[in-house]
Amino acid sequence: MDNKTSGAGWFGPKRFGFGIGPTRWQGWAVMLAFVVGAVGAAQAFEGQPTLLYGAMAALLVSLAVIVFATYRRH
């Protein structure tokens, strides 16, 4: 079935290899936001390791929530 009509999640299993990947535009938007957040935090908090670690921890928590929600759907 087509992802647009089946109500499938934003991420799904890869065709080759292990893990999940984006299957809809929303998944690609989440991945882009994650990368922009990581690079932005690295640039903004350069030389301030405590703030950088906090920002990276927040990004990892958001990643864990996304992974949990994706695997829960499947």
C-alpha positions in Angstrom: 0.0 0.0 0.0 1.0 3.6 -0.5 2.3 5.4 2.6 0.1 8.4 1.9 -3.1 6.4 1.9 -2.3 3.7 4.5 -1.6 6.1 7.4 1.9 4.7 7.8 4.3 6.4 10.2 6.9 8.9 9.2 9.7 6.3 9.6 9.8 2.7 8.5 12.2 -0.2 8.1 15.0 0.2 5.5 14.8 -1.9 2.4 18.5 -2.8 2.8 20.5 -3.0 6.0 19.4 -2.4 9.6 17.3 0.3 11.3 14.7 2.7 10.2 14.6 5.6 7.8 12.2 8.3 6.8 9.3 7.2 4.6 7.4 10.5 4.3 8.2 14.1 4.1 7.5 14.6 7.8 10.2 12.0 8.6 12.7 13.9 6.4 11.7 17.2 8.2 12.4 15.6 11.6 15.8 14.3 10.5 16.7 17.8 9.1 15.6 19.5 12.3 17.7 17.1 14.3 20.8 17.7 12.2 20.2 21.5 12.2 19.8 21.3 16.0 23.0 19.4 16.5 25.1 21.6 14.2 23.5 24.7 15.6 24.2 23.7 19.2 27.8 22.8 18.4 28.3 26.3 16.8 26.3 28.2 19.5 28.0 26.6 22.5 31.5 26.2 21.2 33.9 26.7 24.1 31.1 26.2 26.7 31.1 22.4 27.2 28.5 22.4 30.0 25.9 24.1 27.8 26.9 21.9 24.8 26.4 18.7 26.8 23.0 19.9 27.9 21.9 20.7 24.4 23.2 17.4 23.1 21.4 15.6 26.0 18.1 17.3 24.9 18.6 16.2 21.3 19.3 12.6 22.4 16.2 12.6 24.5 14.2 13.8 21.5 15.8 11.1 19.4 14.9 8.5 21.9 11.2 9.7 21.9 11.1 9.5 18.1 12.6 6.0 18.0 10.3 4.8 20.8 7.2 6.2 19.0 8.3 4.7 15.7 8.9 1.2 17.0 5.7 1.3 19.0 3.7 1.8 15.8 5.3 -1.2 14.1 
